[in-house]
């Protein structure tokens, strides 16, 4: 299946005018806050009103279930080390109705052919499941090498 960003929701702004930036907070930022923190200290559901008031439109879930984020949008993060893993990982997140998925891809020691297969598998599963998947630039992944990242 050829890759086309037009076939993935949330990757094109269908409105007239300029695209907009949506602010999401990673859920781990809410972990282990001191009891003197304003807003929330117990669980994600308790934090949602404060996050909405502070201008966040979504949360990147790490431990909570999507229901705890309502009415915020939610996305997720994961790791895909091989092309064979891409389909199952992305399908699992698509079933949770995330707006997108950020992944750490590979370990960074793969040759160019393995990297190409991994990225192709991620793109194909992204299109198949209509879930935007973003490969994060990160150490110990295929994007740790800036030249390889630029070529990708």
ABEGO torsion letter per residue (X at the ends): XBBBAAABBGABBABBEBBBBBBBBBAAAABGBBAABBGBAABAAAAAAAAAAAGBABBBBAABBAAAAOABBBBBBBBBABAAAAAAAAAAAAAAGBABBBBBBEAGABBAAAAAAAAAAAAAAAAAAGBBBBBBBBBGBAAABAAAAAAX
